[in-house]
Amino acid sequence: MTEEQLMNQEGNIRISDDVVSTIAGLAALETPGIAAMSGGLSEGWAKRLSGKNVQRGVSVEVGQLETAIDLRIVVLYGMPIHEVCRQLQLTVREAVQNMTGLTVVEVNIKVEGVAFKDEELDEIQRVVR
């Protein structure tokens, strides 16, 4: 586990990558239009092999005073993807900066899928039959 260190007059403050990942992931799931986080195949294998709880769909790089965040998401069908992604960037940046004091230099997003609400999926299946 890599840890970020902030120096102040009283000593060092260390914030782990896992903490930043958790904050970013929770903020992402609270963003309207986000159906889920998308965990790749490599994360699934890492979780199985290491037994470590890998934050699904979130990767972070933490430096001395800054962090960069990569998110892999699934968007709800019918939502304007570009608007959802812009709001997601703002929400995640604000949450991480407010809770950790780190400067978020970038929030990169990869949309890996589109999800239907249960009612819409039922309607589509009914029409297809």
C-alpha positions in Angstrom: 0.0 0.0 0.0 1.4 3.3 -1.1 0.9 6.2 1.3 0.8 9.9 0.6 2.5 12.2 3.1 1.5 15.8 3.9 4.0 17.8 5.9 2.8 20.3 8.4 4.1 22.0 11.6 2.9 19.2 13.8 4.3 16.3 11.7 3.3 14.1 8.8 -0.1 13.1 7.7 -0.4 9.9 5.6 -3.4 9.1 3.4 -3.4 5.7 1.8 -4.3 5.0 -1.9 -7.1 2.8 -0.6 -8.7 5.8 1.3 -8.6 8.0 -1.8 -10.0 5.1 -3.9 -12.9 4.6 -1.5 -13.8 8.3 -1.3 -13.7 8.5 -5.1 -15.8 5.4 -5.6 -18.5 6.4 -3.1 -18.7 9.9 -4.6 -19.0 8.3 -8.1 -21.9 6.1 -7.0 -23.7 9.1 -5.6 -23.6 10.9 -8.9 -26.9 10.9 -10.8 -26.7 8.8 -14.0 -24.1 6.4 -12.7 -25.5 2.8 -12.7 -22.3 1.1 -11.4 -18.6 1.0 -11.3 -17.0 -1.4 -13.7 -14.2 -3.6 -12.4 -12.0 -5.1 -15.1 -10.8 -8.7 -15.4 -7.4 -7.8 -13.9 -9.1 -6.5 -10.8 -11.1 -9.6 -10.4 -8.0 -11.8 -10.6 -6.1 -9.5 -8.2 -8.8 -9.8 -5.7 -8.9 -13.6 -6.0 -5.1 -14.0 -5.9 -4.2 -11.5 -3.3 -7.3 -11.7 -1.1 -7.0 -7.9 -1.0 -10.2 -5.8 -1.3 -9.6 -3.9 -4.5 -11.8 -0.8 -5.0 -13.9 -1.8 -8.0 -13.5 0.5 -11.1 -11.2 3.0 -9.3 -7.5 3.5 -9.8 -5.5 6.3 -8.1 -2.0 7.7 -8.3 -1.1 9.6 -5.2 2.0 11.9 -5.1 3.3 14.3 -2.4 0.4 16.8 -2.5 -1.6 15.7 -5.6 -3.6 12.8 -6.9 -4.9 11.5 -10.2 -7.9 9.3 -10.4 -9.1 6.9 -13.1 -12.7 5.7 -13.1 -14.4 3.0 -15.1 -18.2 3.3 -15.0 -21.5 2.1 -16.4 -24.0 4.9 -17.2 -27.8 4.6 -17.1 -29.4 4.3 -20.5 -31.0 7.6 -21.7 -28.7 9.9 -19.7 -26.5 12.3 -21.6 -23.1 10.6 -21.1 -21.0 13.7 -21.6 -23.0 15.6 -18.9 -22.9 12.7 -16.5 -19.2 12.4 -16.9 -18.6 16.1 -16.4 -20.7 16.0 -13.2 -18.8 12.9 -12.1 -15.5 14.7 -12.5 -16.7 17.6 -10.4 -18.3 15.4 -7.7 -15.2 13.2 -7.3 -12.7 16.1 -7.4 -14.7 18.0 -4.7 -15.1 15.0 -2.4 -11.5 13.9 -2.6 -10.1 17.5 -2.1 -12.5 18.3 0.7 -11.8 15.1 2.6 -8.1 14.7 2.1 -6.7 18.1 1.3 -5.0 16.7 -1.8 -5.1 18.5 -5.1 -6.9 16.4 -7.7 -5.0 17.1 -10.9 -7.2 14.9 -13.1 -10.2 12.6 -13.1 -10.2 10.4 -16.1 -13.3 8.5 -17.0 -13.8 5.4 -19.2 -17.4 4.6 -19.9 -17.5 0.8 -20.2 -21.2 0.2 -20.5 -24.8 1.3 -20.5 -27.3 -0.1 -18.1 -31.1 -0.2 -18.2 -33.4 0.3 -15.2 -35.3 -2.9 -14.4 -38.6 -1.5 -15.7 -37.1 -0.5 -19.0 -35.3 -3.8 -19.4 -38.7 -5.6 -18.8 -40.4 -3.4 -21.5 -37.6 -4.1 -24.0 -37.7 -7.8 -23.4 -41.5 -7.7 -23.8 -41.3 -5.9 -27.1 -38.5 -8.2 -28.4 -40.6 -11.3 -27.7 
